[in-house]
Amino acid sequence: MSDAWQVGLEKTPANYVPLTPLSFLARTAEVYPQRLAIVHGAVRRNWGEVYARARRLASALARRGVGRNDVVAVIAPNIPALYEAHFGVPMLGAVLNALNTRLDAPALRFMLEHGGAKVLMADRDHTAVMRAALEGMANPPLLVDIEDAATQTLPPLGPLTYEALLAEGDAGFAWSPPPDEWDAISLNYTSGTTGDPKGVVYHHRGAYLNAVSNILGWGGMGRHPVYLWTLPMFHCNGWCFPWTMASVAGVNVCLRRVEPAAMKQAIAQERVTHMCGAPIVYALLVDAGPSFEHTVQGQIAASAPPPALIEGCARAGIELTHVYGLTETYGPASVCAPQEEWAALPLEQRAEMLSRQGVRAALQEALTVRDPTTLDEVPRDGQTMGEIMFRGNIAMKGYLKNPATTAAAFAGGWFRTGDLAVVHADGYVKIQDRSKDIIISGGENISSLEVEETLFRHPAILHAAVVAQADAKWGEVPCAVVELRPGMTAEAAEIIAFCRARMAHFKAPRRVLFAELPKTSTGKIQKHLLRRMVAP
Amino acid sequence: MSDAWQVGLEKTPANYVPLTPLSFLARTAEVYPQRLAIVHGAVRRNWGEVYARARRLASALARRGVGRNDVVAVIAPNIPALYEAHFGVPMLGAVLNALNTRLDAPALRFMLEHGGAKVLMADRDHTAVMRAALEGMANPPLLVDIEDAATQTLPPLGPLTYEALLAEGDAGFAWSPPPDEWDAISLNYTSGTTGDPKGVVYHHRGAYLNAVSNILGWGGMGRHPVYLWTLPMFHCNGWCFPWTMASVAGVNVCLRRVEPAAMKQAIAQERVTHMCGAPIVYALLVDAGPSFEHTVQGQIAASAPPPALIEGCARAGIELTHVYGLTETYGPASVCAPQEEWAALPLEQRAEMLSRQGVRAALQEALTVRDPTTLDEVPRDGQTMGEIMFRGNIAMKGYLKNPATTAAAFAGGWFRTGDLAVVHADGYVKIQDRSKDIIISGGENISSLEVEETLFRHPAILHAAVVAQADAKWGEVPCAVVELRPGMTAEAAEIIAFCRARMAHFKAPRRVLFAELPKTSTGKIQKHLLRRMVAP
């Protein structure tokens, strides 16, 4: 009998096509060629034009010898050229490597060499650091200068501009889906704080599924949403939103810089409906004063949104959804899926609900919290800590040229995040800490996040981070570094007392420093720098 | 270099999980266990309960020896047991065969034998026809009676009820995704008008993708939509909507019969947001008089919605989206994706736009109209006819035990629909006819659909169908069979004149008969019966 279900039922070109998010652009250009696709200053292009430009890029690169598994590196802020590269590069079977614009020359040099980039496209604000990164390189990539109208600040890398490259290409270039949906689509280096960056490889299948999962996670995005590019496209390929936006035939509103005035203006003028970012992005926006009358859906990640921010956003007309993920999971792979009854809760309790990393994303297959050694699941008691692990199609292909680290990351059939969490009775996961951020004081674990959340309730505190400080008696004690709101004051002793009134005394900070918090380009606080700051 | 993109980047259980729509139910039961999942008369069950019942079903069937690629047949209207079978049966790797409730015993017998059903579950309204179908069968399936509260009309098939079967199973049954996403999930027999029915096999990958494509085709369905089950679940697995509804954690409102009063009541009481069906379903609803105040999204297929119906639906608060597909494409694989500017058009023009089959569905890969012999694409002139062909992951695995017919259906790398169409300048496809429905009169092709659309503009005509009638002089001439609106009159000569005033004279019907139109269970007009009716 079983044979009957195989014979004559094989895959054919008619009924099996490898999944690729490039298909979304092709469809949208077919169906909505005249609809607005991208806005960048005075530049407004429709989907027909974006598709034509992406095909020109693919064609021009192919003519210059770029092909399957060749790396094309790009360093640029959120501008149309980087958006187009998300399609034009993989149309060839080549691999997009979007570089973090905040990195220094040695880190960028490492990435160019490790990935073996055959082409480097650089925005004119970033040519100086790239020139330093390229210096003395044996096989330098083909250099392409992106001449964005908004900037011509630095000398070009060479004679070839992005527009000249496009002009070499054919707008009718006949691309095909990759032969295998497991083929690489992009390469994203982690910004680890120790050791060399790791090259996280994404495949077409995962990019396709996460792009769709983004839509479902928002309960659908409606027809033709307008998306503000506050989240960097170089960060996990903008959580796959370049591909999502092609699928929904929406509008990409570009931003060179995440500045409050520019955000406010874009939201009001273009009637932005959706955006993503770290808490700092929303804090900037809220502090700038709301000036739009419609509702904006905002995905927020990197750290839990504090109650004051949730309230501020609500007043400004921004509805927050908390998501969580890592470079290894294409961006968000969990979502704090809202439950209807939360709307009726008082703000503090609602914030408590929203602060959780939540449940697996719509198209992710599993999210679990386990003992990293025994792989036993932790009970749903909100107390027992374990490591967050994911399984499914929204997990990287692996680390490039790093099979041992890849195998360790996937050991036991789970992707191990390194983040420690508890599971609440409703199945929602809440991060307690990165393993390395746990403070061990007198043998007791202290979650630095828990202390930070208490600090955030203090009315004068804008930002706060807690790290371990060596202590002769206790081994470690918590030390807080805080930034106060403009025009407000507070003293260390008063802040410590505030915390002791709200949590176990051993968890309260022993010391409070006042300083600006060092952050990465994606808004994460750099705790390794804080540890140096508080070292005795 | 290329090796670097393979080694250490293989599929692992952590980063590759076969796609299956069963995953949607598992996630929704995890995240929204208490939310309402299904309503059927007095029965209201939440997602936790539906998941538990589906797992019980899988477990009980497994204990009775059902396994991978075993067929479980079900004959039932749109009731919870059939919904549960869409999950419980494939959880085992078994194949769901939902039988058309309008078929006669010989056709059902053919399906049971051809598919080799190991289990037959029958609603108590359908036991008589099944008893006849089973009579004298050498290896009859295990018989299970579904004792729906709403009906106990006929004697049971045997001693085992559906609820007793569930009681044998384990609500914690540990199912796994299929080993291969290409594995069969269901078997759906076409209701062809000639020859034996063909057994269309769906796989998990296609069911997953079409379930998601349904959501995207509606621009997202919002959080927790309420879906009215007017479209039969036995028809292309209800266009994959059982799985769609699990993904969006919505409410399934069951209906044993598509009756206007029951539909009106359900829409108002449960605040239905979405429904699907043939034009006749919407016509019944509109004629019954609107009685709800919110907007309902309606997908409409089988034939183009006539202008009067579009207007009637708009007045009733139903927003229609025209979709098109076949059993072989899991239901809709094209959608008449709305363009914003259509809203401003006068009704007749808007209806003209909406009457088209449109463009490929969100997650389908290609839709094309080609010469069936040369495979040349037809120009976008709205005139040149060709055959509609699809390519992508929303095309069947093939016909069961029928490799020659499967190969013919996929010849040249395209699934050939047998439907003839033109392509308009905007790329939207419009069906002119099934190949066999074309009328050839004096050597000229006449599209029966074109004549029907003209007839639909006549104020007294409710339903109309046009078929060829043999003619000594012209070979064939068009003959119309019409149903008039209740209380209205019209004469044949006047109707013919009405048509001649609006189209080429040779296309106008030569003869008009007044009769009730014979329809299939899915609302399609049975033209083969009409041809017999008009035969001289």
Chai-1 contact restraints between the chains, C-beta under 6 A:
chainA,res_idxA,chainB,res_idxB,connection_type,confidence,min_distance_angstrom,max_distance_angstrom,comment,restraint_id
A,S2,B,N69,contact,1.0,0.0,6.0,A-B,restraint_1
A,A4,B,K401,contact,1.0,0.0,6.0,A-B,restraint_2
A,W5,B,N69,contact,1.0,0.0,6.0,A-B,restraint_3
A,W5,B,A184,contact,1.0,0.0,6.0,A-B,restraint_4
A,G8,B,G398,contact,1.0,0.0,6.0,A-B,restraint_5
A,G8,B,P403,contact,1.0,0.0,6.0,A-B,restraint_6
A,G8,B,T406,contact,1.0,0.0,6.0,A-B,restraint_7
A,L9,B,K397,contact,1.0,0.0,6.0,A-B,restraint_8
A,L9,B,G398,contact,1.0,0.0,6.0,A-B,restraint_9
A,T12,B,F410,contact,1.0,0.0,6.0,A-B,restraint_10
A,P13,B,G413,contact,1.0,0.0,6.0,A-B,restraint_11
A,A14,B,R391,contact,1.0,0.0,6.0,A-B,restraint_12
A,A14,B,A395,contact,1.0,0.0,6.0,A-B,restraint_13
A,A14,B,F410,contact,1.0,0.0,6.0,A-B,restraint_14
A,A14,B,G413,contact,1.0,0.0,6.0,A-B,restraint_15
A,A14,B,W414,contact,1.0,0.0,6.0,A-B,restraint_16
A,A14,B,F415,contact,1.0,0.0,6.0,A-B,restraint_17
A,N15,B,A395,contact,1.0,0.0,6.0,A-B,restraint_18
A,V17,B,E365,contact,1.0,0.0,6.0,A-B,restraint_19
A,V17,B,G392,contact,1.0,0.0,6.0,A-B,restraint_20
A,V17,B,N393,contact,1.0,0.0,6.0,A-B,restraint_21
A,E30,B,G427,contact,1.0,0.0,6.0,A-B,restraint_22
A,V31,B,A337,contact,1.0,0.0,6.0,A-B,restraint_23
A,V31,B,V359,contact,1.0,0.0,6.0,A-B,restraint_24
A,N69,B,S2,contact,1.0,0.0,6.0,A-B,restraint_25
A,N69,B,W5,contact,1.0,0.0,6.0,A-B,restraint_26
A,A184,B,W5,contact,1.0,0.0,6.0,A-B,restraint_27
A,G219,B,G222,contact,1.0,0.0,6.0,A-B,restraint_28
A,G219,B,R223,contact,1.0,0.0,6.0,A-B,restraint_29
A,G220,B,G220,contact,1.0,0.0,6.0,A-B,restraint_30
A,G220,B,M221,contact,1.0,0.0,6.0,A-B,restraint_31
A,G220,B,G222,contact,1.0,0.0,6.0,A-B,restraint_32
A,M221,B,G220,contact,1.0,0.0,6.0,A-B,restraint_33
A,G222,B,G219,contact,1.0,0.0,6.0,A-B,restraint_34
A,G222,B,G220,contact,1.0,0.0,6.0,A-B,restraint_35
A,R223,B,G219,contact,1.0,0.0,6.0,A-B,restraint_36
A,A337,B,V31,contact,1.0,0.0,6.0,A-B,restraint_37
A,V359,B,V31,contact,1.0,0.0,6.0,A-B,restraint_38
A,E365,B,V17,contact,1.0,0.0,6.0,A-B,restraint_39
A,R391,B,A14,contact,1.0,0.0,6.0,A-B,restraint_40
A,G392,B,V17,contact,1.0,0.0,6.0,A-B,restraint_41
A,N393,B,V17,contact,1.0,0.0,6.0,A-B,restraint_42
A,A395,B,A14,contact,1.0,0.0,6.0,A-B,restraint_43
A,A395,B,N15,contact,1.0,0.0,6.0,A-B,restraint_44
A,K397,B,L9,contact,1.0,0.0,6.0,A-B,restraint_45
A,G398,B,G8,contact,1.0,0.0,6.0,A-B,restraint_46
A,G398,B,L9,contact,1.0,0.0,6.0,A-B,restraint_47
A,K401,B,A4,contact,1.0,0.0,6.0,A-B,restraint_48
A,P403,B,G8,contact,1.0,0.0,6.0,A-B,restraint_49
A,T406,B,G8,contact,1.0,0.0,6.0,A-B,restraint_50
A,F410,B,T12,contact,1.0,0.0,6.0,A-B,restraint_51
A,F410,B,A14,contact,1.0,0.0,6.0,A-B,restraint_52
A,G413,B,P13,contact,1.0,0.0,6.0,A-B,restraint_53
A,G413,B,A14,contact,1.0,0.0,6.0,A-B,restraint_54
A,W414,B,A14,contact,1.0,0.0,6.0,A-B,restraint_55
A,F415,B,A14,contact,1.0,0.0,6.0,A-B,restraint_56
A,G427,B,E30,contact,1.0,0.0,6.0,A-B,restraint_57
